[in-house]
Amino acid sequence: MPTETSWSDQTDHGYVAVFDEKGALLKRVDGFQHNMMLRNGGAYDARAIGALVEAVQDALASQAGKAPGDEKAVVESQGERLGAPGAPAA
């Protein structure tokens, strides 16, 4: 972001963007980390996190010429191995 954003801006303030290894935008979610949205469609909302992960997985599968959903098993197994964010290591 080239300029400082305003706290009242729920578009660019707190957005997240996920890119592939070539730099192509896979998914952007406006205000995802904004304090006003954290628990309602943002970074503390499990449904919103799941929707973001699913959208990225589908975009990656689409790039690879696979049907949406083919990449999910790989990411889910990695997530199980890594544990929940902030959880203590096993």
VMD Tcl script that builds the backbone (N, CA, C; Angstrom):
set m [mol new atoms 270]
animate dup $m
set s [atomselect $m all]
$s set {name element resname resid chain x y z} {
  {N N MET 1 A 0.857 -1.158 0.000}
  {CA C MET 1 A 0.000 0.000 0.000}
  {C C MET 1 A 0.911 1.231 0.000}
  {N N PRO 2 A 0.851 2.040 -1.020}
  {CA C PRO 2 A 1.765 3.174 -1.126}
  {C C PRO 2 A 1.450 4.332 -0.169}
  {N N THR 3 A 0.226 4.415 0.319}
  {CA C THR 3 A -0.143 5.513 1.229}
  {C C THR 3 A -0.790 4.950 2.482}
  {N N GLU 4 A -0.739 5.740 3.543}
  {CA C GLU 4 A -1.386 5.370 4.801}
  {C C GLU 4 A -2.899 5.328 4.591}
  {N N THR 5 A -3.562 4.330 5.169}
  {CA C THR 5 A -5.019 4.233 5.047}
  {C C THR 5 A -5.678 4.792 6.294}
  {N N SER 6 A -6.912 5.142 6.168}
  {CA C SER 6 A -7.696 5.659 7.282}
  {C C SER 6 A -8.354 4.495 8.016}
  {N N TRP 7 A -8.487 4.613 9.319}
  {CA C TRP 7 A -9.138 3.581 10.113}
  {C C TRP 7 A -10.571 3.357 9.670}
  {N N SER 8 A -11.215 4.390 9.162}
  {CA C SER 8 A -12.615 4.249 8.729}
  {C C SER 8 A -12.737 3.548 7.369}
  {N N ASP 9 A -11.640 3.375 6.676}
  {CA C ASP 9 A -11.627 2.700 5.373}
  {C C ASP 9 A -11.680 1.194 5.590}
  {N N GLN 10 A -12.786 0.574 5.232}
  {CA C GLN 10 A -12.931 -0.868 5.408}
  {C C GLN 10 A -12.633 -1.633 4.119}
  {N N THR 11 A -12.076 -0.944 3.130}
  {CA C THR 11 A -11.694 -1.604 1.892}
  {C C THR 11 A -10.199 -1.890 1.894}
  {N N ASP 12 A -9.387 -0.852 1.914}
  {CA C ASP 12 A -7.936 -1.035 1.845}
  {C C ASP 12 A -7.286 -1.212 3.211}
  {N N HIS 13 A -7.919 -0.716 4.259}
  {CA C HIS 13 A -7.368 -0.863 5.614}
  {C C HIS 13 A -7.660 -2.279 6.099}
  {N N GLY 14 A -6.624 -3.087 6.219}
  {CA C GLY 14 A -6.793 -4.450 6.716}
  {C C GLY 14 A -7.123 -5.491 5.667}
  {N N TYR 15 A -6.992 -5.151 4.395}
  {CA C TYR 15 A -7.281 -6.157 3.372}
  {C C TYR 15 A -6.206 -7.242 3.389}
  {N N VAL 16 A -6.541 -8.411 2.885}
  {CA C VAL 16 A -5.553 -9.457 2.654}
  {C C VAL 16 A -5.603 -9.817 1.174}
  {N N ALA 17 A -4.446 -10.143 0.651}
  {CA C ALA 17 A -4.341 -10.568 -0.740}
  {C C ALA 17 A -3.424 -11.781 -0.775}
  {N N VAL 18 A -3.839 -12.787 -1.521}
  {CA C VAL 18 A -3.054 -14.008 -1.661}
  {C C VAL 18 A -2.641 -14.117 -3.125}
  {N N PHE 19 A -1.331 -14.319 -3.319}
  {CA C PHE 19 A -0.767 -14.403 -4.664}
  {C C PHE 19 A -0.137 -15.780 -4.872}
  {N N ASP 20 A -0.077 -16.201 -6.118}
  {CA C ASP 20 A 0.632 -17.447 -6.412}
  {C C ASP 20 A 2.124 -17.168 -6.540}
  {N N GLU 21 A 2.893 -18.212 -6.833}
  {CA C GLU 21 A 4.351 -18.067 -6.888}
  {C C GLU 21 A 4.816 -17.170 -8.032}
  {N N LYS 22 A 3.959 -16.926 -9.013}
  {CA C LYS 22 A 4.311 -16.042 -10.131}
  {C C LYS 22 A 3.858 -14.601 -9.889}
  {N N GLY 23 A 3.182 -14.368 -8.774}
  {CA C GLY 23 A 2.737 -13.021 -8.451}
  {C C GLY 23 A 1.327 -12.691 -8.901}
  {N N ALA 24 A 0.598 -13.665 -9.427}
  {CA C ALA 24 A -0.781 -13.440 -9.856}
  {C C ALA 24 A -1.705 -13.449 -8.637}
  {N N LEU 25 A -2.595 -12.492 -8.585}
  {CA C LEU 25 A -3.555 -12.404 -7.480}
  {C C LEU 25 A -4.534 -13.562 -7.552}
  {N N LEU 26 A -4.625 -14.328 -6.466}
  {CA C LEU 26 A -5.577 -15.427 -6.381}
  {C C LEU 26 A -6.864 -14.981 -5.710}
  {N N LYS 27 A -6.738 -14.190 -4.644}
  {CA C LYS 27 A -7.919 -13.740 -3.898}
  {C C LYS 27 A -7.556 -12.522 -3.074}
  {N N ARG 28 A -8.441 -11.556 -3.039}
  {CA C ARG 28 A -8.318 -10.384 -2.169}
  {C C ARG 28 A -9.613 -10.273 -1.382}
  {N N VAL 29 A -9.465 -10.022 -0.075}
  {CA C VAL 29 A -10.634 -9.810 0.784}
  {C C VAL 29 A -10.445 -8.471 1.468}
  {N N ASP 30 A -11.304 -7.522 1.119}
  {CA C ASP 30 A -11.226 -6.184 1.691}
  {C C ASP 30 A -11.529 -6.216 3.182}
  {N N GLY 31 A -10.750 -5.470 3.971}
  {CA C GLY 31 A -11.006 -5.301 5.393}
  {C C GLY 31 A -10.894 -6.546 6.243}
  {N N PHE 32 A -10.316 -7.602 5.746}
  {CA C PHE 32 A -10.295 -8.889 6.444}
  {C C PHE 32 A -9.641 -8.798 7.825}
  {N N GLN 33 A -8.621 -7.967 7.971}
  {CA C GLN 33 A -7.940 -7.813 9.253}
  {C C GLN 33 A -8.350 -6.535 9.982}
  {N N HIS 34 A -9.355 -5.840 9.484}
  {CA C HIS 34 A -9.819 -4.595 10.095}
  {C C HIS 34 A -10.491 -4.911 11.430}
  {N N ASN 35 A -10.176 -4.120 12.454}
  {CA C ASN 35 A -10.757 -4.334 13.791}
  {C C ASN 35 A -12.278 -4.437 13.756}
  {N N MET 36 A -12.917 -3.679 12.890}
  {CA C MET 36 A -14.378 -3.659 12.845}
  {C C MET 36 A -14.957 -4.936 12.237}
  {N N MET 37 A -14.135 -5.735 11.577}
  {CA C MET 37 A -14.642 -6.932 10.887}
  {C C MET 37 A -14.063 -8.239 11.420}
  {N N LEU 38 A -13.193 -8.178 12.411}
  {CA C LEU 38 A -12.450 -9.367 12.831}
  {C C LEU 38 A -13.334 -10.577 13.105}
  {N N ARG 39 A -14.414 -10.383 13.838}
  {CA C ARG 39 A -15.263 -11.516 14.238}
  {C C ARG 39 A -16.501 -11.693 13.367}
  {N N ASN 40 A -16.667 -10.800 12.406}
  {CA C ASN 40 A -17.836 -10.876 11.534}
  {C C ASN 40 A -17.373 -10.753 10.082}
  {N N GLY 41 A -16.835 -11.848 9.564}
  {CA C GLY 41 A -16.357 -11.858 8.186}
  {C C GLY 41 A -14.890 -11.552 8.053}
  {N N GLY 42 A -14.179 -11.559 9.169}
  {CA C GLY 42 A -12.753 -11.234 9.137}
  {C C GLY 42 A -11.880 -12.331 9.704}
  {N N ALA 43 A -10.696 -11.932 10.146}
  {CA C ALA 43 A -9.635 -12.869 10.514}
  {C C ALA 43 A -9.928 -13.723 11.739}
  {N N TYR 44 A -10.908 -13.365 12.571}
  {CA C TYR 44 A -11.276 -14.195 13.725}
  {C C TYR 44 A -12.547 -14.999 13.475}
  {N N ASP 45 A -13.085 -14.928 12.276}
  {CA C ASP 45 A -14.326 -15.610 11.910}
  {C C ASP 45 A -13.957 -16.888 11.144}
  {N N ALA 46 A -14.167 -18.039 11.776}
  {CA C ALA 46 A -13.766 -19.315 11.173}
  {C C ALA 46 A -14.406 -19.537 9.810}
  {N N ARG 47 A -15.657 -19.121 9.638}
  {CA C ARG 47 A -16.308 -19.290 8.330}
  {C C ARG 47 A -15.630 -18.434 7.265}
  {N N ALA 48 A -15.248 -17.203 7.631}
  {CA C ALA 48 A -14.582 -16.318 6.673}
  {C C ALA 48 A -13.207 -16.855 6.306}
  {N N ILE 49 A -12.496 -17.396 7.282}
  {CA C ILE 49 A -11.189 -17.995 7.019}
  {C C ILE 49 A -11.354 -19.190 6.087}
  {N N GLY 50 A -12.335 -20.033 6.367}
  {CA C GLY 50 A -12.597 -21.190 5.517}
  {C C GLY 50 A -12.946 -20.785 4.103}
  {N N ALA 51 A -13.741 -19.731 3.959}
  {CA C ALA 51 A -14.116 -19.259 2.619}
  {C C ALA 51 A -12.893 -18.739 1.857}
  {N N LEU 52 A -12.002 -18.046 2.564}
  {CA C LEU 52 A -10.778 -17.551 1.931}
  {C C LEU 52 A -9.900 -18.715 1.482}
  {N N VAL 53 A -9.705 -19.681 2.350}
  {CA C VAL 53 A -8.883 -20.852 2.010}
  {C C VAL 53 A -9.497 -21.601 0.831}
  {N N GLU 54 A -10.798 -21.788 0.855}
  {CA C GLU 54 A -11.465 -22.499 -0.244}
  {C C GLU 54 A -11.322 -21.750 -1.564}
  {N N ALA 55 A -11.465 -20.421 -1.526}
  {CA C ALA 55 A -11.326 -19.633 -2.751}
  {C C ALA 55 A -9.913 -19.737 -3.315}
  {N N VAL 56 A -8.915 -19.715 -2.443}
  {CA C VAL 56 A -7.526 -19.844 -2.895}
  {C C VAL 56 A -7.284 -21.240 -3.460}
  {N N GLN 57 A -7.767 -22.266 -2.788}
  {CA C GLN 57 A -7.609 -23.638 -3.277}
  {C C GLN 57 A -8.263 -23.807 -4.643}
  {N N ASP 58 A -9.454 -23.255 -4.801}
  {CA C ASP 58 A -10.152 -23.360 -6.087}
  {C C ASP 58 A -9.397 -22.615 -7.185}
  {N N ALA 59 A -8.841 -21.443 -6.843}
  {CA C ALA 59 A -8.068 -20.686 -7.836}
  {C C ALA 59 A -6.824 -21.458 -8.252}
  {N N LEU 60 A -6.147 -22.069 -7.289}
  {CA C LEU 60 A -4.963 -22.874 -7.607}
  {C C LEU 60 A -5.332 -24.094 -8.445}
  {N N ALA 61 A -6.429 -24.744 -8.105}
  {CA C ALA 61 A -6.873 -25.906 -8.874}
  {C C ALA 61 A -7.226 -25.493 -10.296}
  {N N SER 62 A -7.864 -24.342 -10.434}
  {CA C SER 62 A -8.238 -23.849 -11.753}
  {C C SER 62 A -6.995 -23.567 -12.593}
  {N N GLN 63 A -5.971 -22.980 -11.975}
  {CA C GLN 63 A -4.720 -22.722 -12.688}
  {C C GLN 63 A -4.072 -24.020 -13.164}
  {N N ALA 64 A -4.189 -25.050 -12.355}
  {CA C ALA 64 A -3.562 -26.334 -12.670}
  {C C ALA 64 A -4.426 -27.180 -13.607}
  {N N GLY 65 A -5.602 -26.666 -13.969}
  {CA C GLY 65 A -6.486 -27.402 -14.857}
  {C C GLY 65 A -7.242 -28.514 -14.169}
  {N N LYS 66 A -7.346 -28.434 -12.847}
  {CA C LYS 66 A -8.065 -29.450 -12.082}
  {C C LYS 66 A -9.432 -28.913 -11.704}
  {N N ALA 67 A -10.312 -29.809 -11.323}
  {CA C ALA 67 A -11.630 -29.406 -10.860}
  {C C ALA 67 A -11.489 -28.762 -9.480}
  {N N PRO 68 A -12.275 -27.703 -9.188}
  {CA C PRO 68 A -12.236 -27.124 -7.847}
  {C C PRO 68 A -12.471 -28.208 -6.802}
  {N N GLY 69 A -11.651 -28.189 -5.764}
  {CA C GLY 69 A -11.760 -29.180 -4.709}
  {C C GLY 69 A -10.642 -30.200 -4.719}
  {N N ASP 70 A -9.956 -30.370 -5.853}
  {CA C ASP 70 A -8.880 -31.363 -5.949}
  {C C ASP 70 A -7.705 -31.043 -5.031}
  {N N GLU 71 A -7.451 -29.763 -4.775}
  {CA C GLU 71 A -6.307 -29.359 -3.963}
  {C C GLU 71 A -6.624 -29.400 -2.466}
  {N N LYS 72 A -7.878 -29.527 -2.094}
  {CA C LYS 72 A -8.280 -29.397 -0.698}
  {C C LYS 72 A -7.698 -30.484 0.196}
  {N N ALA 73 A -7.621 -31.697 -0.271}
  {CA C ALA 73 A -7.120 -32.784 0.570}
  {C C ALA 73 A -5.671 -32.539 0.960}
  {N N VAL 74 A -4.874 -32.005 0.056}
  {CA C VAL 74 A -3.471 -31.733 0.348}
  {C C VAL 74 A -3.364 -30.655 1.414}
  {N N VAL 75 A -4.101 -29.558 1.258}
  {CA C VAL 75 A -4.030 -28.452 2.220}
  {C C VAL 75 A -4.587 -28.878 3.562}
  {N N GLU 76 A -5.675 -29.638 3.568}
  {CA C GLU 76 A -6.255 -30.084 4.843}
  {C C GLU 76 A -5.289 -30.989 5.581}
  {N N SER 77 A -4.598 -31.872 4.889}
  {CA C SER 77 A -3.661 -32.745 5.585}
  {C C SER 77 A -2.484 -31.946 6.120}
  {N N GLN 78 A -2.051 -30.933 5.416}
  {CA C GLN 78 A -0.985 -30.070 5.924}
  {C C GLN 78 A -1.475 -29.300 7.138}
  {N N GLY 79 A -2.721 -28.820 7.106}
  {CA C GLY 79 A -3.288 -28.086 8.230}
  {C C GLY 79 A -3.385 -28.950 9.472}
  {N N GLU 80 A -3.749 -30.201 9.302}
  {CA C GLU 80 A -3.823 -31.112 10.442}
  {C C GLU 80 A -2.444 -31.312 11.055}
  {N N ARG 81 A -1.448 -31.386 10.212}
  {CA C ARG 81 A -0.086 -31.590 10.698}
  {C C ARG 81 A 0.427 -30.340 11.398}
  {N N LEU 82 A 0.074 -29.155 10.869}
  {CA C LEU 82 A 0.571 -27.906 11.424}
  {C C LEU 82 A -0.205 -27.474 12.663}
  {N N GLY 83 A -1.455 -27.859 12.776}
  {CA C GLY 83 A -2.274 -27.451 13.898}
  {C C GLY 83 A -2.909 -26.085 13.659}
  {N N ALA 84 A -3.730 -25.682 14.595}
  {CA C ALA 84 A -4.427 -24.416 14.493}
  {C C ALA 84 A -3.465 -23.258 14.732}
  {N N PRO 85 A -3.727 -22.098 14.119}
  {CA C PRO 85 A -2.873 -20.938 14.363}
  {C C PRO 85 A -2.852 -20.605 15.857}
  {N N GLY 86 A -1.681 -20.394 16.379}
  {CA C GLY 86 A -1.544 -20.025 17.788}
  {C C GLY 86 A -1.573 -21.192 18.757}
  {N N ALA 87 A -1.797 -22.392 18.238}
  {CA C ALA 87 A -1.847 -23.573 19.112}
  {C C ALA 87 A -0.425 -23.989 19.480}
  {N N PRO 88 A -0.246 -24.518 20.674}
  {CA C PRO 88 A 1.103 -24.978 21.038}
  {C C PRO 88 A 1.522 -26.159 20.199}
  {N N ALA 89 A 2.813 -26.266 19.974}
  {CA C ALA 89 A 3.341 -27.372 19.180}
  {C C ALA 89 A 3.141 -28.683 19.897}
  {N N ALA 90 A 2.889 -29.733 19.139}
  {CA C ALA 90 A 2.662 -31.060 19.740}
  {C C ALA 90 A 3.951 -31.713 20.140}
}
mol reanalyze $m
mol bondsrecalc $m
mol representation Tube
mol addrep $m
